[in-house]
């Protein structure tokens, strides 16, 4: 453990500023993730409209994906990350002050575009400020930072919303809590201004354009990277955005306790991320990704059917930990197999595929919840069917990862293990 901590201490100063800014940005995002659906319902809308607002965020992500790669290549990390913070805070503020669905959709799309810019910048930036001896630790640190925020954020957000509710109506208490989250997002700029204004390398670099990467001669590369991401996004969007409503509706969980549940899931991932470098060294990127994803599947089945609150909580925490642990491994793998001059654009394509799937399925997720009550049996609510479909799409994604990348199964594995 000490050796592991010493490796994290070797993380470059620029990367530490990036992690600190990301922590504050993700704290604000955790408020939004925990309370957005509840806010949409508190001003008079249903699950279907909540799903449409979530889809609007994804539309913003899709529209901003390739412009984000261009911005990173053109303006560098400092200005790109600072802009992402400001736009995310503005979008969240507008969403919190809106009661009209069209305005909610517009601000949600802006918020999604801002987070797209941050996501697209993150992976190539990590690659650019690290070397092979610290790269795995830095990807793990970035993931751990996000999960620390997603542990603290729901806990604080749920508590603050519950406290405000003692003095205000539900919609007002949620609005004030979301505005606090927007302030946290904006404070991330204090650290992002310490990120280098340009790339660490002094060597001029030719950037590959989107049209070069999408040329039919390169189709094998971007299709193999995009199809698994598309399938995972399709599956996740049907169920994951509605987890807060799942616990609220099926188990009548209050806001403060809801934040505690979501924080517990993120805390488990944060602890588990310490095993990521070990898993890569022992199994390689591909096998470690597939194993963690496969192990998460049974817990989704439990969540779909159980009416036991403790069992649902345990399944949610373990599913979340296992499935999400594959993310830093997979992102590291994608960057490792991608030529340096293509990384921002390839990361954009992978992000586009995942979010296209997420955006498509969130439109249907809320409607399915409303319309499939009783479909799988008497007394079975509308959350069960979308979760079963999610699991089937995850199985398809895992299968394609194995087919496309099994030849790379030794990459990342330490020869001494």
N, C-alpha and C positions, 0 to 999 in steps of 0.2 A: 504493500500500500504506500509506503514512504517513497519507494522508487517511482511509483505512478504519480504521486504528487510532485516530485521533483521534475518529472517530465512536463507537467502542466506549468510549473514555474518557469520553464524555458520558453514559454509562448512569447512571441515578439510583442513589443509594446503597442504597436499599431493594432495587433489582434486583440489585445486586452481592451483597448478603447472601443473596438468594434463589439466585443462581447458585452461591455457595460451599456453601450447605447442600445444594443439588441435586448438586453434585460428589461430596460424601461419601456421600450416599444412593445415587447411581448406582455409586460404587465398590463398595459392598457388594453391590449388585444384580449387578454384573459377576461377582463371585465366584460368586453363585448361578447365574447364566446359564451360566457356564463349567463348573461342577462338579456341578450338581444331578442331571442324568441319570446321571452316573458314580457319584454317591453312592447313588442308588436301586438301581442295578445291584450296587454293592459289598455291599449288605446282603441280596442274594439274589433280587432281582426282575429282570424282563426289560423289553424295550422297550415292551411294551403297558402295563405298570404305570407305567413312566416317563411315558408319554403321559397316563395317568390322573392322575398327580400334577400334571402341567402343566395339565391341564384343571381340576383343583381350584382352582388359582390363578385361572383365568379365571372360575370360578363365583364366587369371592370378588369379583372385579372387577365382574361383572354385578350381584351383589346390592348392591354398594356404590355403583353408578354414580349413581343419582338421590339417595340420601341424601348423597353427597359434594357435589353441587351445593347441596343445602339447607344443609349445614354451612358451606360457603364463604359463602353469602349470610347465614347467621345469625351465625356466629362470626368471620368475617373471616380474613385470610390467616395471621396469626401462629399462632393456636391450631390452625387446620386443618393447616398444614404441620408443626407440632411433633407433633401427634397422628399424622400419617402416618409420620413418622420413628420414633416409639416403637413403633407397631404393626408396622411393617416389620421392625424389629430383633427384636422379640419373636417374630414369626412365623418368621423365619429361624433364630433360636436353637432354637425348638421343633422345626423341621424337622430341624436338624442333630443333635439329641439323640434323634430318633425312629428306631426300627427297625421299628415296626409300621405297615402301610400305612394303616389308619384314622387314626392320629395324624398321619402325614405329610400326608394329605389335609386334615385340619383346619387344621394350621399353614400349609400351602400356600395354603388359602383365605384365611386371615387376612392373609398376606403380600400376596396379590393385592388384597384390599380396601384395604390401606394404600397400595399403589401406584396404585390407582384414585383415591383421594383426592388424591394428589399430582398425577396427570395432569389431573384435573378442575380443580384449582385453578390449575395452571400457566398455561394460555392466557389466561383472563380476568384473572389477576393481571398478566401481561405487558402486556396491553392497558391496564390501569388505571394502571400506573406509567410509561407511555411516551406520547410524542406522535408524530404522523405522521413527523417527521424522524428519530426514533430507533427506531421500531417494528420495521422490517425488521431492523435491526442487532441488536435485543434478541432477537427470535425466533431469529436466526442464532446469537447468543451462547448462548442456552439450548440449542440443538441441539448446538453445538460443545462446550459443557461436558459434555453427556451423552456425547458421543463421545470426549472426552478420558478420561472415567472408564471408558468401555468399551474404551479402548485400554490404559490402565494396569492396570485391574482384572484382565482375563484373564491378562495377562503376569505380574503379581504373584501372582495366585491359583494359576496353573499352576505357577509356580516354588515357592511355599510348599508346595503339596500334594506336589510331587515331592521336596522336601527332607524333609518329614515322613515320606514313605514309606520313607526310609532307616532310620527308627527305629521306625515303627509299621506295623501292617497297613493295607491300602488304605482300609478303611472309617474307621478312626480318623484317618488323615492327612487324608482329605476332611472329616471332621467338625470337626477343629480349624481347618481352613482356613475353613470356612463360619462358624464362631463368630467368627473374626477379621473376616470380612465383616460380621457382625451388629454388631460393635463400631464399625466404620466408619459404618454406617448411623446408629447412635444418636448419634454425634458430630455429625451434621448439625444436631441441635437447637441446638447452640451458636450457629449462624448464623441459624437460623430464628427464634430468639428476638429477633433484631434487625430482623425484618420488621415493618412497621407493624401494630398490633393491629386497625386498622380500614381502610376503604377510603380512598385518598388524597383522593377528592372529599368535600367537606363538604356537598354537596347531597343531600337525601333522595332515594332512588331506589326506585321501585316495581319489585319483582321479578316477573317473569312466572312463574306456577306451571307445573308440568309439564302440568297438565290444559289450560291455555290453549294451550300450545305444541302439544299433541297433538290439539287440536280439528280437526275435518275441514277447517275453513277454512284451516288452516295446514299441511295434509298435504303440499302441494306442496313446502314448504320442508324439512321433516324427512325426507321420503322421498328427495329429491334428495341430501341430505347423507349419509344413512345407507346407501343401496344401494351406492355405490362402496366405502365403508369396510367393509361386510359382506363384499363379494367379496374385497377385499384380505386381510381377516382370515381368511377361509376358505382362501385360497391359502397364506398365510404359515404358518398353523398346521399344515399337512400336512408341511412340510419344515424350516422355519427352526429350530424348537426341537430338532431332531435333528442339526443340523450338527456338533456335537461328536462324536456317535456315528458320523456319516458318515465323518469323518476317522479316528476311532479304529478303526472296523471295516474300512473299505475300504483304508486306507493304513497301519494299525498305528502311528498317531502317538501318542507318549507325552504325558503331561499337561503337562510344561513346554513342549514344542513346540506342543501344542494351544493353550495360552494365548497363545503368540507369534503363531500364525496368526490367532486371533480379535482380538488386539490390532492386528495389521496391517490387518485390514479396517476397524476403527474409526478407526485413524489416517488411512487414506485418506479416510474420510468427513469427518474433522475438517479436513483440508486442503481438501477440496472445498467445504466449507460457505462458505469465503471467497468463492466465486463466486455464492452464492445471491442477494445483493442485485443483482449485475450481471445475473443471469439474469432476475430479476423485472422489473427496469427495462427490459431489452431485449425480453422476450417477454410479460410479464404473468404473473399467477399461474397461469392455467389452462394455457397453452401450455408454461410451464416445467415444471409438474407432469407433464403428459402426455409431454413429450420425455424427461425423465429416466427415467420408468417404461418407456417403449418401448425405450430404449437398454439397459436392464438385462436384457431378455428372452433374447437369444441366449446370455448367459453362464449362465443356468439350464440351457439345453439342453446346454452343454458339461459342466457339473457332473454332470448326470444320466448321461451316457454315458462320460465319460473314465475311463481307468484310469491316466492319467499324473498323478502327484502335483504337479509344477510347474504343469501346465495347470489342474488342479482348484483350486490355491491362487490362481492369477491370476484365474480365473473367479469364485471366491468373493469376492475382494477387490473386483473391478470391479462385480459384481452388487450387492453390499452397498452400495457407495458410491453407485451411481446410484439404486437403488430407495429408499434411505433419505434421499437428498438431497431427494426430493419431499416428505418429511414436514413440515419446517418451512414450506415454501412452501404446502402445502395447509392446514396449521393456521392460518397467517396469513390465507389467503384466506377460510376459514370464519369467522374472527372479524371480518374486514373486512365481509362481507356480512350479518352478524348484528347486529340492534339491540342496543345496549349492555345493556339490561335483560334480554335473553334469553341472554347469552353463556354463563353458567355452565351453564344447562340445555341449551342447544344443544350445547355441548362435551360434556356428559354423554351426549346421544343419540348423537353421533358416536363417542364412546369405547365406548358400549354396543354399537353395531353392529359395530365392529371386533373387540371382544373376544368378542362372541357368535360371530362367525365363527371366530375363533382357538380358542375353547373347544370348539366343535363339531368342528373338524377335528383338533385335537390328540388327541382321543379315538380317531380313526380312523388318525391318522398312524403311531403306533407299531405298531398292528395291521397296517397295510398294509406296513410295512417287514418285519415278520415273515412275512407271507403271500405277498408278490409276488416273492420271489426266483425268477429264471428266467422270469417271466411275459413279459418283453420280449425274451427270447432266452437261449440257454445262456450261463452265466457272468455274467449281468447280475444284480447284487444287488438287494435290496429297496428301495434308496433311489431308484432311477431312476424308477419309476412315480409315487410321490408328487410328485416334482419336475416331471414332465411335467404332472400335473393342476394343480399350483400355477401353472405358466406359463399354462395355459388360463384359470384363474380371474383371473389378473392381466390378461389380454387383455380379458376381460369387464368388469373394473373400469375399465380405461382407456377402453373404448368408452362406458360409461355416463357417465363424467366428461365426455367430449366431447359427448355428446348433451345432458346436463343443463345444462352450464355454458359451452358455446361462445359464447353471447351475451355472456358476461362476459370474453371473452378479452383485452380491452384494459385491464381493471382491473389496476392496479399498474404498468402500462407507462409509462415516462417519455416524454412527448411529444417530448423533444429527441433521442431515440435512434431 
